Amino acid sequence: MSETPEPHAGPGQIRVTVRASGVNPADTYVRAGRFQEWIPLRLPHVPGVDAAGVVDEIGDGVTTARIGDEVFGITDYAQMGGANAEYAVLAAWAPKPAALTWEQAGGAAGNIETATRVLDRLGVTDGTTLLIEGAAGGVGTTAIQLAVARGAAVIGTARDSNHEFLASLGAIPTTYGPRLAERVHTLSPGGVDVVLDCAGSGSLPDLVGLVASPDRVVSIADINAAAYGVHLSRGSGPGADTPALEGIAAVGELAERSRFTVPVAAVFSLQEAAAAHQLSESRHARGKIVLKP
């Protein structure tokens, strides 16, 4: 952990004293330079895009927050960072649902925005059958719940040890890897309508083969997606999709009705951020990885 200048809220922004913030796979990609062509960094760079905390500073033009409010939200996607700190400036936020702990809320907003964005692009609605590749991670677990809330049927791939976990969220679990098409046909004889790739594990050729055309598959993790005719959905950088910020506020009602939760894989201190990134890179985290000041 290092010292950086204290941030301040600009027009249309708020600053929070952070109670918890999330670690996303994208944070590790940015740190490793994988997104450099889309997101050039200015050093020093503070990672993290989602946080929860107490509002302590309000920028010009803000009318939806007051000092002392408990909120959760995301930082400016153009900067792709700033949340993993003692203070964070949020560009989009909503009241923290009472049903979520600080740790859950701190790791929620980025995944909610991403899941909402890709579900909208795929047209997931009542009656849709969705396959999620790599469903046990932060975005996958969020996408399961939001898709089920829309009336969709969800098949999620994960290791065997995570199958009961996926079922508890409303998905039909199966394993990834060879003969996936056979397993999917057994679970859904009518096939699947759309696919969300959260894994980025090189399975896109197989996933494309499960649907009518490549435009029915969206990846959030495979930077080679275009080679297969698949859209790589990003919230920042040139050619990025429009962020689905409305999803952050909409999830509060689901949480209060016990229809949405945030499974937390592990909680680390800011001083342990390196270990948190290592866990994220292992792809073995079940749910969200969270940092606390």
C-alpha positions as CSV (number, residue, x, y, z in Angstrom):
1,M,0.0,0.0,0.0
2,S,1.3,3.5,-0.8
3,E,0.3,7.1,-0.3
4,T,-1.4,9.1,-3.1
5,P,-3.0,12.6,-3.1
6,E,-6.4,12.7,-1.5
7,P,-9.1,12.7,-4.2
8,H,-12.0,15.2,-4.3
9,A,-15.4,15.1,-5.9
10,G,-15.8,16.9,-9.1
11,P,-19.1,18.1,-10.7
12,G,-21.7,15.4,-10.6
13,Q,-19.6,13.2,-8.3
14,I,-19.5,12.3,-4.7
15,R,-16.7,11.2,-2.4
16,V,-17.0,8.5,0.2
17,T,-15.1,7.3,3.1
18,V,-14.6,3.7,1.9
19,R,-15.9,0.9,4.1
20,A,-15.2,-1.8,1.5
21,S,-14.2,-2.0,-2.2
22,G,-14.1,-4.7,-4.8
23,V,-11.4,-6.5,-6.7
24,N,-12.3,-7.4,-10.2
25,P,-10.5,-9.6,-12.9
26,A,-10.4,-6.4,-15.0
27,D,-8.2,-4.8,-12.3
28,T,-5.6,-7.5,-12.7
29,Y,-5.8,-7.2,-16.5
30,V,-5.2,-3.4,-16.3
31,R,-2.3,-3.9,-13.9
32,A,-0.8,-6.4,-16.2
33,G,-1.2,-4.1,-19.2
34,R,-3.6,-6.3,-21.1
35,F,-6.0,-3.4,-21.7
36,Q,-3.3,-0.9,-22.5
37,E,-4.6,-0.1,-26.0
38,W,-8.0,0.8,-24.5
39,I,-7.1,2.2,-21.1
40,P,-3.7,4.0,-21.0
41,L,-2.8,4.5,-17.3
42,R,-1.4,7.5,-15.6
43,L,0.9,6.4,-12.7
44,P,0.5,6.1,-9.8
45,H,-2.7,4.2,-10.4
46,V,-5.2,3.2,-7.7
47,P,-7.1,0.1,-8.8
48,G,-10.7,-0.8,-8.2
49,V,-14.0,0.5,-9.7
50,D,-16.6,-0.4,-7.1
51,A,-16.9,0.8,-3.5
52,A,-19.3,1.3,-0.6
53,G,-19.0,4.0,2.0
54,V,-20.3,7.1,3.7
55,V,-20.6,10.3,1.7
56,D,-18.2,13.0,3.0
57,E,-18.0,15.3,0.0
58,I,-20.4,16.3,-2.7
59,G,-19.6,17.8,-6.1
60,D,-21.4,20.6,-7.9
61,G,-24.8,19.7,-9.3
62,V,-25.4,16.7,-7.1
63,T,-28.9,16.5,-5.7
64,T,-29.3,12.8,-4.9
65,A,-26.9,12.5,-2.0
66,R,-26.2,14.2,1.3
67,I,-23.2,14.1,3.7
68,G,-23.5,11.0,5.9
69,D,-25.5,8.9,3.4
70,E,-24.5,5.3,3.1
71,V,-24.1,4.4,-0.6
72,F,-22.5,2.0,-3.0
73,G,-21.4,2.7,-6.6
74,I,-18.7,2.9,-9.2
75,T,-15.9,5.3,-10.0
76,D,-15.4,7.0,-13.4
77,Y,-15.0,4.1,-15.9
78,A,-12.7,6.3,-18.0
79,Q,-10.1,6.1,-15.2
80,M,-10.7,2.4,-14.5
81,G,-9.7,2.8,-10.9
82,G,-9.7,4.7,-7.7
83,A,-11.8,2.6,-5.4
84,N,-9.3,0.5,-3.5
85,A,-8.4,3.3,-1.1
86,E,-9.5,5.1,2.0
87,Y,-11.4,7.7,0.0
88,A,-13.1,7.1,-3.4
89,V,-14.8,9.4,-5.8
90,L,-18.0,7.8,-7.3
91,A,-19.5,8.8,-10.6
92,A,-22.6,6.6,-10.2
93,W,-24.2,5.4,-6.9
94,A,-27.3,4.3,-5.1
95,P,-28.3,4.0,-1.4
96,K,-26.7,0.9,0.2
97,P,-29.4,-1.7,0.6
98,A,-29.9,-2.6,4.3
99,A,-29.9,-6.3,3.3
100,L,-26.3,-6.1,2.1
101,T,-23.3,-5.9,4.5
102,W,-20.6,-3.4,3.8
103,E,-18.4,-6.1,2.3
104,Q,-21.2,-7.2,-0.1
105,A,-22.1,-3.7,-1.1
106,G,-18.5,-2.8,-1.6
107,G,-18.1,-5.5,-4.2
108,A,-21.5,-5.2,-5.8
109,A,-21.7,-2.2,-8.1
110,G,-19.2,-3.0,-10.8
111,N,-20.6,-6.5,-11.3
112,I,-24.1,-5.2,-11.3
113,E,-23.3,-2.7,-14.1
114,T,-21.4,-5.3,-16.1
115,A,-24.1,-8.0,-15.8
116,T,-26.9,-5.6,-16.6
117,R,-24.9,-4.3,-19.6
118,V,-24.4,-7.7,-21.1
119,L,-27.8,-9.1,-20.3
120,D,-29.3,-6.0,-22.1
121,R,-27.1,-6.6,-25.1
122,L,-28.1,-10.2,-25.3
123,G,-31.7,-9.4,-24.9
124,V,-32.2,-11.6,-21.9
125,T,-35.9,-11.5,-20.8
126,D,-38.7,-13.8,-19.7
127,G,-38.4,-17.1,-21.5
128,T,-34.7,-16.7,-22.5
129,T,-32.3,-19.6,-21.9
130,L,-28.9,-18.3,-21.0
131,L,-25.6,-20.2,-20.6
132,I,-23.0,-18.5,-18.4
133,E,-19.4,-19.9,-18.9
134,G,-17.5,-19.3,-15.6
135,A,-20.6,-18.7,-13.6
136,A,-19.1,-18.9,-10.1
137,G,-17.2,-15.6,-10.1
138,G,-18.4,-12.1,-9.3
139,V,-20.0,-11.2,-12.6
140,G,-21.3,-14.7,-13.1
141,T,-23.1,-14.9,-9.8
142,T,-24.6,-11.5,-10.3
143,A,-25.7,-12.3,-13.9
144,I,-27.4,-15.5,-12.7
145,Q,-29.6,-13.6,-10.2
146,L,-30.4,-10.7,-12.5
147,A,-31.3,-13.1,-15.3
148,V,-33.5,-15.2,-13.1
149,A,-35.2,-12.0,-11.9
150,R,-36.0,-11.3,-15.6
151,G,-37.6,-14.7,-15.9
152,A,-34.8,-16.4,-17.8
153,A,-33.6,-20.0,-17.3
154,V,-29.8,-20.1,-16.6
155,I,-27.3,-22.8,-17.1
156,G,-24.0,-22.1,-15.4
157,T,-20.6,-23.8,-15.9
158,A,-18.2,-24.3,-12.9
159,R,-16.1,-26.8,-11.2
160,D,-18.1,-29.7,-9.5
161,S,-17.4,-28.2,-6.1
162,N,-19.4,-25.1,-7.0
163,H,-22.5,-26.8,-8.4
164,E,-24.5,-26.7,-5.2
165,F,-23.5,-23.0,-4.9
166,L,-24.8,-22.1,-8.4
167,A,-28.0,-24.0,-7.8
168,S,-28.6,-21.9,-4.6
169,L,-28.5,-18.8,-6.8
170,G,-31.0,-20.2,-9.3
171,A,-28.8,-21.7,-12.0
172,I,-28.7,-25.2,-13.4
173,P,-25.1,-26.2,-12.9
174,T,-22.8,-28.2,-15.2
175,T,-19.1,-28.6,-15.7
176,Y,-17.1,-26.8,-18.4
177,G,-14.7,-28.3,-20.9
178,P,-15.0,-31.1,-23.5
179,R,-18.5,-32.4,-24.4
180,L,-20.2,-29.3,-23.1
181,A,-22.7,-29.3,-26.0
182,E,-23.9,-32.8,-25.0
183,R,-24.4,-31.7,-21.4
184,V,-26.2,-28.6,-22.4
185,H,-28.5,-30.6,-24.7
186,T,-29.3,-32.9,-21.8
187,L,-30.2,-30.1,-19.5
188,S,-32.0,-28.0,-22.2
189,P,-33.1,-30.2,-25.1
190,G,-34.2,-27.0,-26.9
191,G,-30.7,-25.6,-26.7
192,V,-29.7,-22.2,-25.3
193,D,-30.6,-18.8,-26.8
194,V,-27.6,-16.8,-25.7
195,V,-24.2,-17.2,-24.0
196,L,-22.2,-15.0,-21.6
197,D,-18.5,-15.8,-21.4
198,C,-17.1,-14.7,-18.0
199,A,-14.1,-17.1,-18.1
200,G,-12.0,-16.0,-21.0
201,S,-10.5,-19.5,-21.0
202,G,-10.4,-20.1,-24.8
203,S,-13.8,-21.8,-25.0
204,L,-15.4,-19.3,-27.4
205,P,-15.3,-21.7,-30.5
206,D,-17.3,-24.2,-28.5
207,L,-19.7,-21.6,-27.1
208,V,-20.4,-20.1,-30.5
209,G,-21.3,-23.6,-31.7
210,L,-24.1,-23.7,-29.1
211,V,-26.1,-20.8,-30.6
212,A,-27.5,-19.7,-33.9
213,S,-24.8,-17.1,-34.6
214,P,-21.8,-15.5,-32.9
215,D,-23.7,-12.3,-32.1
216,R,-25.6,-14.3,-29.6
217,V,-22.4,-14.7,-27.5
218,V,-20.9,-11.9,-25.4
219,S,-17.5,-12.1,-23.6
220,I,-16.3,-9.9,-20.9
221,A,-12.9,-11.7,-20.6
222,D,-11.5,-12.9,-23.9
223,I,-9.5,-10.2,-25.6
224,N,-9.5,-12.4,-28.8
225,A,-13.3,-12.4,-29.0
226,A,-13.5,-10.6,-32.3
227,A,-11.6,-13.4,-34.0
228,Y,-14.7,-15.5,-33.5
229,G,-17.2,-12.9,-34.3
230,V,-18.0,-12.4,-30.6
231,H,-18.5,-9.0,-29.0
232,L,-16.1,-8.1,-26.1
233,S,-18.1,-6.0,-23.8
234,R,-16.2,-3.2,-22.0
235,G,-17.4,-0.3,-19.9
236,S,-14.5,2.0,-20.8
237,G,-12.0,2.9,-23.6
238,P,-12.6,3.5,-27.3
239,G,-15.5,1.4,-28.6
240,A,-16.8,0.6,-25.2
241,D,-20.5,-0.2,-24.6
242,T,-22.6,2.4,-22.8
243,P,-22.4,1.6,-19.1
244,A,-25.7,0.3,-17.7
245,L,-25.6,2.5,-14.6
246,E,-29.3,2.2,-14.0
247,G,-28.8,-1.4,-12.9
248,I,-27.0,-0.2,-9.7
249,A,-30.1,1.5,-8.3
250,A,-32.5,-1.2,-9.5
251,V,-30.9,-4.0,-7.5
252,G,-31.8,-2.5,-4.2
253,E,-35.4,-3.7,-4.3
254,L,-34.3,-7.2,-5.3
255,A,-31.9,-7.3,-2.3
256,E,-34.6,-6.1,0.1
257,R,-36.9,-8.9,-1.2
258,S,-34.1,-11.5,-0.7
259,R,-33.8,-12.0,-4.5
260,F,-30.3,-10.7,-4.7
261,T,-27.2,-11.2,-2.7
262,V,-23.4,-10.8,-3.2
263,P,-21.5,-14.0,-2.4
264,V,-18.2,-12.9,-0.9
265,A,-15.2,-15.1,-1.7
266,A,-12.7,-13.5,0.6
267,V,-12.0,-10.2,2.4
268,F,-8.5,-8.7,2.6
269,S,-7.1,-5.5,4.0
270,L,-5.7,-2.8,1.7
271,Q,-2.2,-3.9,2.8
272,E,-3.0,-7.4,1.5
273,A,-4.1,-6.2,-2.0
274,A,-1.4,-8.2,-3.7
275,A,-2.8,-11.4,-2.2
276,A,-6.3,-10.4,-3.3
277,H,-5.0,-9.9,-6.9
278,Q,-3.3,-13.3,-6.7
279,L,-6.6,-15.0,-5.7
280,S,-8.4,-13.2,-8.5
281,E,-5.8,-14.4,-11.1
282,S,-6.2,-18.0,-9.8
283,R,-9.8,-18.0,-11.1
284,H,-10.7,-20.1,-8.1
285,A,-12.6,-17.3,-6.2
286,R,-16.3,-18.2,-5.6
287,G,-18.0,-14.9,-5.6
288,K,-16.5,-11.4,-5.0
289,I,-13.1,-10.5,-3.6
290,V,-13.2,-7.5,-1.3
291,L,-10.8,-5.1,0.3
292,K,-11.3,-3.2,3.5
293,P,-9.3,-0.2,4.7
